[in-house]
């Protein structure tokens, strides 16, 4: 007599693991001054650097972070516009 078939249970759990890509801390590559349109990352890096310079010029006293950032932003953007028009 034939045996009755019973459904098999899969005891091995196949778990699919999704991993996120590894984040590396790399500094943005700066373009030369002859570049026609810098990327936003380049502008942000330039603004950040200038804001830090302004902070140092004030004697590293805290409390004027926004003023330093806005002044640096104005200077960097004006310099970029001047390079583009030249």
HTML snippet that shows the backbone in 3Dmol.js (N, CA, C, O; Angstrom):
<script src="https://3Dmol.org/build/3Dmol-min.js"></script>
<div id="view" style="width:600px;height:400px;position:relative"></div>
<script>
const pdb = `
ATOM      1  N   UNK A   1       0.820  -1.159   0.000  1.00  0.00           N
ATOM      2  CA  UNK A   1       0.000   0.000   0.000  1.00  0.00           C
ATOM      3  C   UNK A   1       0.874   1.236   0.000  1.00  0.00           C
ATOM      4  O   UNK A   1       1.925   1.240   0.641  1.00  0.00           O
ATOM      5  N   UNK A   2       0.470   2.293  -0.705  1.00  0.00           N
ATOM      6  CA  UNK A   2       1.257   3.512  -0.827  1.00  0.00           C
ATOM      7  C   UNK A   2       1.114   4.360   0.424  1.00  0.00           C
ATOM      8  O   UNK A   2       0.062   4.399   1.061  1.00  0.00           O
ATOM      9  N   UNK A   3       2.176   5.020   0.748  1.00  0.00           N
ATOM     10  CA  UNK A   3       2.157   5.890   1.934  1.00  0.00           C
ATOM     11  C   UNK A   3       1.514   7.220   1.574  1.00  0.00           C
ATOM     12  O   UNK A   3       1.668   7.711   0.456  1.00  0.00           O
ATOM     13  N   UNK A   4       0.820   7.779   2.494  1.00  0.00           N
ATOM     14  CA  UNK A   4       0.205   9.087   2.284  1.00  0.00           C
ATOM     15  C   UNK A   4       1.281  10.160   2.377  1.00  0.00           C
ATOM     16  O   UNK A   4       2.155  10.126   3.244  1.00  0.00           O
ATOM     17  N   UNK A   5       1.189  11.094   1.474  1.00  0.00           N
ATOM     18  CA  UNK A   5       2.167  12.187   1.488  1.00  0.00           C
ATOM     19  C   UNK A   5       1.757  13.228   2.513  1.00  0.00           C
ATOM     20  O   UNK A   5       0.599  13.640   2.580  1.00  0.00           O
ATOM     21  N   UNK A   6       2.708  13.632   3.290  1.00  0.00           N
ATOM     22  CA  UNK A   6       2.462  14.695   4.270  1.00  0.00           C
ATOM     23  C   UNK A   6       3.255  15.923   3.847  1.00  0.00           C
ATOM     24  O   UNK A   6       4.365  15.801   3.330  1.00  0.00           O
ATOM     25  N   UNK A   7       2.692  17.096   4.063  1.00  0.00           N
ATOM     26  CA  UNK A   7       3.433  18.297   3.679  1.00  0.00           C
ATOM     27  C   UNK A   7       4.698  18.427   4.504  1.00  0.00           C
ATOM     28  O   UNK A   7       4.717  18.177   5.709  1.00  0.00           O
ATOM     29  N   UNK A   8       5.738  18.822   3.823  1.00  0.00           N
ATOM     30  CA  UNK A   8       7.008  19.004   4.518  1.00  0.00           C
ATOM     31  C   UNK A   8       7.049  20.398   5.139  1.00  0.00           C
ATOM     32  O   UNK A   8       6.594  21.377   4.549  1.00  0.00           O
ATOM     33  N   UNK A   9       7.574  20.453   6.279  1.00  0.00           N
ATOM     34  CA  UNK A   9       7.788  21.751   6.924  1.00  0.00           C
ATOM     35  C   UNK A   9       9.245  22.118   6.747  1.00  0.00           C
ATOM     36  O   UNK A   9      10.146  21.308   6.966  1.00  0.00           O
ATOM     37  N   UNK A  10       9.449  23.327   6.356  1.00  0.00           N
ATOM     38  CA  UNK A  10      10.803  23.802   6.117  1.00  0.00           C
ATOM     39  C   UNK A  10      11.335  24.361   7.425  1.00  0.00           C
ATOM     40  O   UNK A  10      10.998  25.480   7.814  1.00  0.00           O
ATOM     41  N   UNK A  11      12.155  23.589   8.093  1.00  0.00           N
ATOM     42  CA  UNK A  11      12.701  24.010   9.378  1.00  0.00           C
ATOM     43  C   UNK A  11      13.821  25.032   9.221  1.00  0.00           C
ATOM     44  O   UNK A  11      14.157  25.736  10.173  1.00  0.00           O
ATOM     45  N   UNK A  12      14.400  25.117   8.024  1.00  0.00           N
ATOM     46  CA  UNK A  12      15.466  26.099   7.839  1.00  0.00           C
ATOM     47  C   UNK A  12      14.827  27.446   7.513  1.00  0.00           C
ATOM     48  O   UNK A  12      14.082  27.583   6.543  1.00  0.00           O
ATOM     49  N   UNK A  13      15.128  28.402   8.321  1.00  0.00           N
ATOM     50  CA  UNK A  13      14.564  29.738   8.107  1.00  0.00           C
ATOM     51  C   UNK A  13      15.487  30.500   7.175  1.00  0.00           C
ATOM     52  O   UNK A  13      16.662  30.713   7.471  1.00  0.00           O
ATOM     53  N   UNK A  14      14.940  30.898   6.066  1.00  0.00           N
ATOM     54  CA  UNK A  14      15.747  31.678   5.127  1.00  0.00           C
ATOM     55  C   UNK A  14      15.418  33.146   5.337  1.00  0.00           C
ATOM     56  O   UNK A  14      14.438  33.658   4.796  1.00  0.00           O
ATOM     57  N   UNK A  15      16.225  33.803   6.109  1.00  0.00           N
ATOM     58  CA  UNK A  15      16.043  35.207   6.414  1.00  0.00           C
ATOM     59  C   UNK A  15      16.886  36.024   5.449  1.00  0.00           C
ATOM     60  O   UNK A  15      18.092  35.817   5.311  1.00  0.00           O
ATOM     61  N   UNK A  16      16.231  36.938   4.801  1.00  0.00           N
ATOM     62  CA  UNK A  16      16.938  37.802   3.870  1.00  0.00           C
ATOM     63  C   UNK A  16      17.400  39.042   4.611  1.00  0.00           C
ATOM     64  O   UNK A  16      16.586  39.769   5.180  1.00  0.00           O
ATOM     65  N   UNK A  17      18.680  39.283   4.606  1.00  0.00           N
ATOM     66  CA  UNK A  17      19.252  40.413   5.319  1.00  0.00           C
ATOM     67  C   UNK A  17      19.641  41.472   4.297  1.00  0.00           C
ATOM     68  O   UNK A  17      20.394  41.217   3.357  1.00  0.00           O
ATOM     69  N   UNK A  18      19.109  42.654   4.510  1.00  0.00           N
ATOM     70  CA  UNK A  18      19.446  43.777   3.638  1.00  0.00           C
ATOM     71  C   UNK A  18      20.403  44.675   4.397  1.00  0.00           C
ATOM     72  O   UNK A  18      20.121  45.091   5.522  1.00  0.00           O
ATOM     73  N   UNK A  19      21.522  44.969   3.784  1.00  0.00           N
ATOM     74  CA  UNK A  19      22.504  45.818   4.442  1.00  0.00           C
ATOM     75  C   UNK A  19      22.585  47.155   3.728  1.00  0.00           C
ATOM     76  O   UNK A  19      22.406  47.243   2.513  1.00  0.00           O
ATOM     77  N   UNK A  20      22.852  48.171   4.490  1.00  0.00           N
ATOM     78  CA  UNK A  20      23.011  49.512   3.943  1.00  0.00           C
ATOM     79  C   UNK A  20      24.443  49.660   3.439  1.00  0.00           C
ATOM     80  O   UNK A  20      25.366  49.051   3.981  1.00  0.00           O
ATOM     81  N   UNK A  21      24.620  50.470   2.402  1.00  0.00           N
ATOM     82  CA  UNK A  21      25.984  50.687   1.934  1.00  0.00           C
ATOM     83  C   UNK A  21      26.808  51.374   3.006  1.00  0.00           C
ATOM     84  O   UNK A  21      26.298  52.169   3.796  1.00  0.00           O
ATOM     85  N   UNK A  22      28.075  51.056   3.016  1.00  0.00           N
ATOM     86  CA  UNK A  22      28.966  51.619   4.018  1.00  0.00           C
ATOM     87  C   UNK A  22      29.183  53.104   3.753  1.00  0.00           C
ATOM     88  O   UNK A  22      29.433  53.519   2.621  1.00  0.00           O
ATOM     89  N   UNK A  23      29.085  53.878   4.798  1.00  0.00           N
ATOM     90  CA  UNK A  23      29.298  55.312   4.691  1.00  0.00           C
ATOM     91  C   UNK A  23      30.749  55.593   5.024  1.00  0.00           C
ATOM     92  O   UNK A  23      31.243  55.208   6.083  1.00  0.00           O
ATOM     93  N   UNK A  24      31.411  56.254   4.125  1.00  0.00           N
ATOM     94  CA  UNK A  24      32.803  56.611   4.381  1.00  0.00           C
ATOM     95  C   UNK A  24      32.901  58.109   4.510  1.00  0.00           C
ATOM     96  O   UNK A  24      32.181  58.852   3.843  1.00  0.00           O
ATOM     97  N   UNK A  25      33.769  58.536   5.345  1.00  0.00           N
ATOM     98  CA  UNK A  25      33.958  59.975   5.514  1.00  0.00           C
ATOM     99  C   UNK A  25      35.057  60.427   4.562  1.00  0.00           C
ATOM    100  O   UNK A  25      36.246  60.242   4.819  1.00  0.00           O
ATOM    101  N   UNK A  26      34.636  61.009   3.484  1.00  0.00           N
ATOM    102  CA  UNK A  26      35.588  61.528   2.518  1.00  0.00           C
ATOM    103  C   UNK A  26      35.379  63.019   2.389  1.00  0.00           C
ATOM    104  O   UNK A  26      34.249  63.504   2.452  1.00  0.00           O
ATOM    105  N   UNK A  27      36.425  63.718   2.216  1.00  0.00           N
ATOM    106  CA  UNK A  27      36.301  65.149   2.020  1.00  0.00           C
ATOM    107  C   UNK A  27      35.977  65.407   0.558  1.00  0.00           C
ATOM    108  O   UNK A  27      36.477  64.713  -0.327  1.00  0.00           O
ATOM    109  N   UNK A  28      35.133  66.413   0.302  1.00  0.00           N
ATOM    110  CA  UNK A  28      34.778  66.686  -1.086  1.00  0.00           C
ATOM    111  C   UNK A  28      35.991  67.164  -1.874  1.00  0.00           C
ATOM    112  O   UNK A  28      36.861  67.857  -1.347  1.00  0.00           O
ATOM    113  N   UNK A  29      36.030  66.791  -3.109  1.00  0.00           N
ATOM    114  CA  UNK A  29      37.124  67.187  -3.983  1.00  0.00           C
ATOM    115  C   UNK A  29      36.858  68.599  -4.457  1.00  0.00           C
ATOM    116  O   UNK A  29      35.796  68.886  -5.010  1.00  0.00           O
ATOM    117  N   UNK A  30      37.797  69.460  -4.246  1.00  0.00           N
ATOM    118  CA  UNK A  30      37.625  70.840  -4.676  1.00  0.00           C
ATOM    119  C   UNK A  30      38.009  70.991  -6.131  1.00  0.00           C
ATOM    120  O   UNK A  30      38.994  70.427  -6.609  1.00  0.00           O
ATOM    121  N   UNK A  31      37.199  71.770  -6.813  1.00  0.00           N
ATOM    122  CA  UNK A  31      37.497  72.035  -8.213  1.00  0.00           C
ATOM    123  C   UNK A  31      38.414  73.243  -8.298  1.00  0.00           C
ATOM    124  O   UNK A  31      38.500  74.044  -7.367  1.00  0.00           O
ATOM    125  N   UNK A  32      39.079  73.358  -9.404  1.00  0.00           N
ATOM    126  CA  UNK A  32      39.974  74.484  -9.570  1.00  0.00           C
ATOM    127  C   UNK A  32      39.170  75.763  -9.785  1.00  0.00           C
ATOM    128  O   UNK A  32      37.973  75.705 -10.067  1.00  0.00           O
ATOM    129  N   UNK A  33      39.809  76.896  -9.657  1.00  0.00           N
ATOM    130  CA  UNK A  33      39.139  78.175  -9.811  1.00  0.00           C
ATOM    131  C   UNK A  33      38.665  78.398 -11.237  1.00  0.00           C
ATOM    132  O   UNK A  33      37.835  79.275 -11.473  1.00  0.00           O
ATOM    133  N   UNK A  34      39.164  77.638 -12.184  1.00  0.00           N
ATOM    134  CA  UNK A  34      38.747  77.813 -13.565  1.00  0.00           C
ATOM    135  C   UNK A  34      37.439  77.099 -13.866  1.00  0.00           C
ATOM    136  O   UNK A  34      36.914  77.220 -14.973  1.00  0.00           O
ATOM    137  N   UNK A  35      36.900  76.355 -12.897  1.00  0.00           N
ATOM    138  CA  UNK A  35      35.646  75.651 -13.098  1.00  0.00           C
ATOM    139  C   UNK A  35      34.517  76.658 -13.257  1.00  0.00           C
ATOM    140  O   UNK A  35      34.460  77.651 -12.531  1.00  0.00           O
ATOM    141  N   UNK A  36      33.622  76.407 -14.203  1.00  0.00           N
ATOM    142  CA  UNK A  36      32.565  77.370 -14.487  1.00  0.00           C
ATOM    143  C   UNK A  36      31.464  77.356 -13.446  1.00  0.00           C
ATOM    144  O   UNK A  36      30.968  78.423 -13.083  1.00  0.00           O
ATOM    145  N   UNK A  37      31.058  76.197 -12.948  1.00  0.00           N
ATOM    146  CA  UNK A  37      30.000  76.161 -11.951  1.00  0.00           C
ATOM    147  C   UNK A  37      30.338  75.120 -10.887  1.00  0.00           C
ATOM    148  O   UNK A  37      30.270  73.919 -11.147  1.00  0.00           O
ATOM    149  N   UNK A  38      30.700  75.576  -9.696  1.00  0.00           N
ATOM    150  CA  UNK A  38      31.053  74.635  -8.641  1.00  0.00           C
ATOM    151  C   UNK A  38      29.811  73.899  -8.144  1.00  0.00           C
ATOM    152  O   UNK A  38      28.698  74.415  -8.239  1.00  0.00           O
ATOM    153  N   UNK A  39      30.002  72.726  -7.630  1.00  0.00           N
ATOM    154  CA  UNK A  39      28.891  71.965  -7.087  1.00  0.00           C
ATOM    155  C   UNK A  39      28.502  72.540  -5.735  1.00  0.00           C
ATOM    156  O   UNK A  39      29.307  73.211  -5.090  1.00  0.00           O
ATOM    157  N   UNK A  40      27.276  72.282  -5.302  1.00  0.00           N
ATOM    158  CA  UNK A  40      26.853  72.790  -3.990  1.00  0.00           C
ATOM    159  C   UNK A  40      27.746  72.308  -2.859  1.00  0.00           C
ATOM    160  O   UNK A  40      27.933  73.020  -1.872  1.00  0.00           O
ATOM    161  N   UNK A  41      28.306  71.094  -2.992  1.00  0.00           N
ATOM    162  CA  UNK A  41      29.185  70.577  -1.946  1.00  0.00           C
ATOM    163  C   UNK A  41      30.434  71.451  -1.856  1.00  0.00           C
ATOM    164  O   UNK A  41      30.901  71.759  -0.759  1.00  0.00           O
ATOM    165  N   UNK A  42      30.975  71.850  -3.007  1.00  0.00           N
ATOM    166  CA  UNK A  42      32.151  72.706  -2.999  1.00  0.00           C
ATOM    167  C   UNK A  42      31.840  74.043  -2.342  1.00  0.00           C
ATOM    168  O   UNK A  42      32.625  74.539  -1.534  1.00  0.00           O
ATOM    169  N   UNK A  43      30.694  74.626  -2.690  1.00  0.00           N
ATOM    170  CA  UNK A  43      30.320  75.909  -2.101  1.00  0.00           C
ATOM    171  C   UNK A  43      30.148  75.784  -0.593  1.00  0.00           C
ATOM    172  O   UNK A  43      30.606  76.643   0.160  1.00  0.00           O
ATOM    173  N   UNK A  44      29.495  74.726  -0.155  1.00  0.00           N
ATOM    174  CA  UNK A  44      29.290  74.551   1.276  1.00  0.00           C
ATOM    175  C   UNK A  44      30.618  74.397   2.004  1.00  0.00           C
ATOM    176  O   UNK A  44      30.799  74.946   3.090  1.00  0.00           O
ATOM    177  N   UNK A  45      31.533  73.663   1.420  1.00  0.00           N
ATOM    178  CA  UNK A  45      32.848  73.485   2.042  1.00  0.00           C
ATOM    179  C   UNK A  45      33.593  74.810   2.107  1.00  0.00           C
ATOM    180  O   UNK A  45      34.251  75.104   3.105  1.00  0.00           O
ATOM    181  N   UNK A  46      33.495  75.604   1.062  1.00  0.00           N
ATOM    182  CA  UNK A  46      34.158  76.910   1.050  1.00  0.00           C
ATOM    183  C   UNK A  46      33.528  77.846   2.080  1.00  0.00           C
ATOM    184  O   UNK A  46      34.234  78.579   2.774  1.00  0.00           O
ATOM    185  N   UNK A  47      32.201  77.819   2.176  1.00  0.00           N
ATOM    186  CA  UNK A  47      31.510  78.664   3.153  1.00  0.00           C
ATOM    187  C   UNK A  47      31.887  78.236   4.567  1.00  0.00           C
ATOM    188  O   UNK A  47      32.155  79.076   5.427  1.00  0.00           O
ATOM    189  N   UNK A  48      31.905  76.932   4.801  1.00  0.00           N
ATOM    190  CA  UNK A  48      32.263  76.421   6.124  1.00  0.00           C
ATOM    191  C   UNK A  48      33.678  76.837   6.506  1.00  0.00           C
ATOM    192  O   UNK A  48      33.925  77.236   7.644  1.00  0.00           O
ATOM    193  N   UNK A  49      34.605  76.744   5.560  1.00  0.00           N
ATOM    194  CA  UNK A  49      35.998  77.121   5.824  1.00  0.00           C
ATOM    195  C   UNK A  49      36.101  78.611   6.141  1.00  0.00           C
ATOM    196  O   UNK A  49      36.791  79.001   7.083  1.00  0.00           O
ATOM    197  N   UNK A  50      35.419  79.439   5.360  1.00  0.00           N
ATOM    198  CA  UNK A  50      35.480  80.895   5.581  1.00  0.00           C
ATOM    199  C   UNK A  50      34.818  81.266   6.906  1.00  0.00           C
ATOM    200  O   UNK A  50      35.309  82.145   7.615  1.00  0.00           O
ATOM    201  N   UNK A  51      33.708  80.605   7.249  1.00  0.00           N
ATOM    202  CA  UNK A  51      33.039  80.886   8.523  1.00  0.00           C
ATOM    203  C   UNK A  51      33.959  80.551   9.694  1.00  0.00           C
ATOM    204  O   UNK A  51      33.982  81.259  10.701  1.00  0.00           O
ATOM    205  N   UNK A  52      34.711  79.472   9.551  1.00  0.00           N
ATOM    206  CA  UNK A  52      35.656  79.105  10.612  1.00  0.00           C
ATOM    207  C   UNK A  52      36.782  80.135  10.712  1.00  0.00           C
ATOM    208  O   UNK A  52      37.231  80.472  11.808  1.00  0.00           O
ATOM    209  N   UNK A  53      37.228  80.626   9.570  1.00  0.00           N
ATOM    210  CA  UNK A  53      38.258  81.674   9.580  1.00  0.00           C
ATOM    211  C   UNK A  53      37.740  82.924  10.281  1.00  0.00           C
ATOM    212  O   UNK A  53      38.473  83.546  11.049  1.00  0.00           O
ATOM    213  N   UNK A  54      36.492  83.299  10.029  1.00  0.00           N
ATOM    214  CA  UNK A  54      35.905  84.466  10.692  1.00  0.00           C
ATOM    215  C   UNK A  54      35.811  84.232  12.200  1.00  0.00           C
ATOM    216  O   UNK A  54      36.066  85.139  12.993  1.00  0.00           O
ATOM    217  N   UNK A  55      35.450  83.024  12.586  1.00  0.00           N
ATOM    218  CA  UNK A  55      35.390  82.650  13.999  1.00  0.00           C
ATOM    219  C   UNK A  55      36.764  82.806  14.648  1.00  0.00           C
ATOM    220  O   UNK A  55      36.876  83.333  15.755  1.00  0.00           O
ATOM    221  N   UNK A  56      37.805  82.349  13.958  1.00  0.00           N
ATOM    222  CA  UNK A  56      39.157  82.483  14.494  1.00  0.00           C
ATOM    223  C   UNK A  56      39.575  83.948  14.569  1.00  0.00           C
ATOM    224  O   UNK A  56      40.232  84.356  15.527  1.00  0.00           O
ATOM    225  N   UNK A  57      39.197  84.745  13.563  1.00  0.00           N
ATOM    226  CA  UNK A  57      39.547  86.171  13.569  1.00  0.00           C
ATOM    227  C   UNK A  57      38.904  86.906  14.741  1.00  0.00           C
ATOM    228  O   UNK A  57      39.445  87.904  15.218  1.00  0.00           O
ATOM    229  N   UNK A  58      37.756  86.422  15.208  1.00  0.00           N
ATOM    230  CA  UNK A  58      37.078  87.016  16.359  1.00  0.00           C
ATOM    231  C   UNK A  58      37.648  86.517  17.674  1.00  0.00           C
ATOM    232  O   UNK A  58      37.148  86.884  18.736  1.00  0.00           O
ATOM    233  N   UNK A  59      38.677  85.694  17.629  1.00  0.00           N
ATOM    234  CA  UNK A  59      39.288  85.192  18.853  1.00  0.00           C
ATOM    235  C   UNK A  59      38.635  83.923  19.369  1.00  0.00           C
ATOM    236  O   UNK A  59      38.746  83.612  20.555  1.00  0.00           O
ATOM    237  N   UNK A  60      37.957  83.183  18.499  1.00  0.00           N
ATOM    238  CA  UNK A  60      37.310  81.910  18.851  1.00  0.00           C
ATOM    239  C   UNK A  60      36.268  82.063  19.956  1.00  0.00           C
ATOM    240  O   UNK A  60      36.078  81.158  20.769  1.00  0.00           O
ATOM    241  N   UNK A  61      35.600  83.203  19.980  1.00  0.00           N
ATOM    242  CA  UNK A  61      34.555  83.402  20.968  1.00  0.00           C
ATOM    243  C   UNK A  61      33.227  82.907  20.405  1.00  0.00           C
ATOM    244  O   UNK A  61      32.859  83.263  19.285  1.00  0.00           O
ATOM    245  N   UNK A  62      32.507  82.093  21.168  1.00  0.00           N
ATOM    246  CA  UNK A  62      31.236  81.550  20.680  1.00  0.00           C
ATOM    247  C   UNK A  62      30.124  82.592  20.706  1.00  0.00           C
ATOM    248  O   UNK A  62      30.246  83.638  21.344  1.00  0.00           O
ATOM    249  N   UNK A  63      29.037  82.286  20.002  1.00  0.00           N
ATOM    250  CA  UNK A  63      27.856  83.134  20.068  1.00  0.00           C
ATOM    251  C   UNK A  63      27.524  83.846  18.770  1.00  0.00           C
ATOM    252  O   UNK A  63      26.448  84.433  18.661  1.00  0.00           O
ATOM    253  N   UNK A  64      28.404  83.817  17.788  1.00  0.00           N
ATOM    254  CA  UNK A  64      28.144  84.515  16.531  1.00  0.00           C
ATOM    255  C   UNK A  64      28.203  83.560  15.339  1.00  0.00           C
ATOM    256  O   UNK A  64      28.610  83.947  14.244  1.00  0.00           O
ATOM    257  N   UNK A  65      27.797  82.320  15.561  1.00  0.00           N
ATOM    258  CA  UNK A  65      27.908  81.321  14.504  1.00  0.00           C
ATOM    259  C   UNK A  65      27.100  81.696  13.275  1.00  0.00           C
ATOM    260  O   UNK A  65      27.584  81.574  12.150  1.00  0.00           O
ATOM    261  N   UNK A  66      25.871  82.150  13.486  1.00  0.00           N
ATOM    262  CA  UNK A  66      25.020  82.508  12.346  1.00  0.00           C
ATOM    263  C   UNK A  66      25.589  83.706  11.587  1.00  0.00           C
ATOM    264  O   UNK A  66      25.599  83.720  10.356  1.00  0.00           O
ATOM    265  N   UNK A  67      26.064  84.713  12.328  1.00  0.00           N
ATOM    266  CA  UNK A  67      26.649  85.880  11.665  1.00  0.00           C
ATOM    267  C   UNK A  67      27.868  85.487  10.837  1.00  0.00           C
ATOM    268  O   UNK A  67      28.037  85.951   9.709  1.00  0.00           O
ATOM    269  N   UNK A  68      28.716  84.631  11.402  1.00  0.00           N
ATOM    270  CA  UNK A  68      29.898  84.161  10.674  1.00  0.00           C
ATOM    271  C   UNK A  68      29.483  83.413   9.412  1.00  0.00           C
ATOM    272  O   UNK A  68      30.054  83.624   8.341  1.00  0.00           O
ATOM    273  N   UNK A  69      28.482  82.535   9.543  1.00  0.00           N
ATOM    274  CA  UNK A  69      28.040  81.738   8.394  1.00  0.00           C
ATOM    275  C   UNK A  69      27.473  82.642   7.293  1.00  0.00           C
ATOM    276  O   UNK A  69      27.819  82.485   6.122  1.00  0.00           O
ATOM    277  N   UNK A  70      26.603  83.586   7.668  1.00  0.00           N
ATOM    278  CA  UNK A  70      25.987  84.453   6.657  1.00  0.00           C
ATOM    279  C   UNK A  70      27.010  85.351   5.978  1.00  0.00           C
ATOM    280  O   UNK A  70      26.934  85.576   4.770  1.00  0.00           O
ATOM    281  N   UNK A  71      27.967  85.865   6.743  1.00  0.00           N
ATOM    282  CA  UNK A  71      29.018  86.683   6.141  1.00  0.00           C
ATOM    283  C   UNK A  71      29.870  85.835   5.196  1.00  0.00           C
ATOM    284  O   UNK A  71      30.185  86.264   4.086  1.00  0.00           O
ATOM    285  N   UNK A  72      30.234  84.657   5.630  1.00  0.00           N
ATOM    286  CA  UNK A  72      31.030  83.760   4.787  1.00  0.00           C
ATOM    287  C   UNK A  72      30.259  83.402   3.523  1.00  0.00           C
ATOM    288  O   UNK A  72      30.841  83.351   2.440  1.00  0.00           O
ATOM    289  N   UNK A  73      28.975  83.158   3.646  1.00  0.00           N
ATOM    290  CA  UNK A  73      28.141  82.829   2.489  1.00  0.00           C
ATOM    291  C   UNK A  73      28.121  83.981   1.486  1.00  0.00           C
ATOM    292  O   UNK A  73      28.255  83.771   0.280  1.00  0.00           O
ATOM    293  N   UNK A  74      27.953  85.190   1.997  1.00  0.00           N
ATOM    294  CA  UNK A  74      27.966  86.367   1.106  1.00  0.00           C
ATOM    295  C   UNK A  74      29.301  86.496   0.383  1.00  0.00           C
ATOM    296  O   UNK A  74      29.337  86.741  -0.823  1.00  0.00           O
ATOM    297  N   UNK A  75      30.398  86.332   1.119  1.00  0.00           N
ATOM    298  CA  UNK A  75      31.725  86.478   0.519  1.00  0.00           C
ATOM    299  C   UNK A  75      31.990  85.410  -0.545  1.00  0.00           C
ATOM    300  O   UNK A  75      32.474  85.720  -1.634  1.00  0.00           O
ATOM    301  N   UNK A  76      31.676  84.168  -0.230  1.00  0.00           N
ATOM    302  CA  UNK A  76      31.952  83.066  -1.161  1.00  0.00           C
ATOM    303  C   UNK A  76      31.081  83.204  -2.400  1.00  0.00           C
ATOM    304  O   UNK A  76      31.573  83.045  -3.518  1.00  0.00           O
ATOM    305  N   UNK A  77      29.803  83.496  -2.224  1.00  0.00           N
ATOM    306  CA  UNK A  77      28.918  83.642  -3.385  1.00  0.00           C
ATOM    307  C   UNK A  77      29.314  84.834  -4.247  1.00  0.00           C
ATOM    308  O   UNK A  77      29.239  84.761  -5.474  1.00  0.00           O
ATOM    309  N   UNK A  78      29.732  85.930  -3.620  1.00  0.00           N
ATOM    310  CA  UNK A  78      30.188  87.095  -4.392  1.00  0.00           C
ATOM    311  C   UNK A  78      31.445  86.747  -5.178  1.00  0.00           C
ATOM    312  O   UNK A  78      31.600  87.165  -6.325  1.00  0.00           O
ATOM    313  N   UNK A  79      32.339  85.986  -4.563  1.00  0.00           N
ATOM    314  CA  UNK A  79      33.560  85.574  -5.249  1.00  0.00           C
ATOM    315  C   UNK A  79      33.228  84.650  -6.437  1.00  0.00           C
ATOM    316  O   UNK A  79      33.843  84.760  -7.498  1.00  0.00           O
ATOM    317  N   UNK A  80      32.266  83.754  -6.258  1.00  0.00           N
ATOM    318  CA  UNK A  80      31.860  82.858  -7.341  1.00  0.00           C
ATOM    319  C   UNK A  80      31.224  83.640  -8.494  1.00  0.00           C
ATOM    320  O   UNK A  80      31.491  83.354  -9.661  1.00  0.00           O
ATOM    321  N   UNK A  81      30.387  84.620  -8.167  1.00  0.00           N
ATOM    322  CA  UNK A  81      29.755  85.418  -9.212  1.00  0.00           C
ATOM    323  C   UNK A  81      30.793  86.231  -9.974  1.00  0.00           C
ATOM    324  O   UNK A  81      30.685  86.420 -11.186  1.00  0.00           O
ATOM    325  N   UNK A  82      31.794  86.706  -9.253  1.00  0.00           N
ATOM    326  CA  UNK A  82      32.849  87.481  -9.897  1.00  0.00           C
ATOM    327  C   UNK A  82      33.648  86.589 -10.858  1.00  0.00           C
ATOM    328  O   UNK A  82      33.997  87.029 -11.953  1.00  0.00           O
ATOM    329  N   UNK A  83      33.936  85.366 -10.470  1.00  0.00           N
ATOM    330  CA  UNK A  83      34.668  84.441 -11.319  1.00  0.00           C
ATOM    331  C   UNK A  83      33.846  84.049 -12.545  1.00  0.00           C
ATOM    332  O   UNK A  83      34.404  83.861 -13.626  1.00  0.00           O
ATOM    333  N   UNK A  84      32.553  83.927 -12.394  1.00  0.00           N
ATOM    334  CA  UNK A  84      31.696  83.544 -13.508  1.00  0.00           C
ATOM    335  C   UNK A  84      31.545  84.668 -14.508  1.00  0.00           C
ATOM    336  O   UNK A  84      31.421  84.417 -15.707  1.00  0.00           O
ATOM    337  N   UNK A  85      31.555  85.907 -14.037  1.00  0.00           N
ATOM    338  CA  UNK A  85      31.387  87.041 -14.949  1.00  0.00           C
ATOM    339  C   UNK A  85      32.698  87.426 -15.631  1.00  0.00           C
ATOM    340  O   UNK A  85      32.692  88.126 -16.644  1.00  0.00           O
ATOM    341  N   UNK A  86      33.808  86.975 -15.083  1.00  0.00           N
ATOM    342  CA  UNK A  86      35.118  87.332 -15.655  1.00  0.00           C
ATOM    343  C   UNK A  86      35.462  86.481 -16.864  1.00  0.00           C
ATOM    344  O   UNK A  86      36.526  86.655 -17.459  1.00  0.00           O
TER     345      UNK A  86
END
`;
const viewer = $3Dmol.createViewer("view");
viewer.addModel(pdb, "pdb");
viewer.setStyle({}, {cartoon: {color: "spectrum"}});
viewer.zoomTo();
viewer.render();
</script>
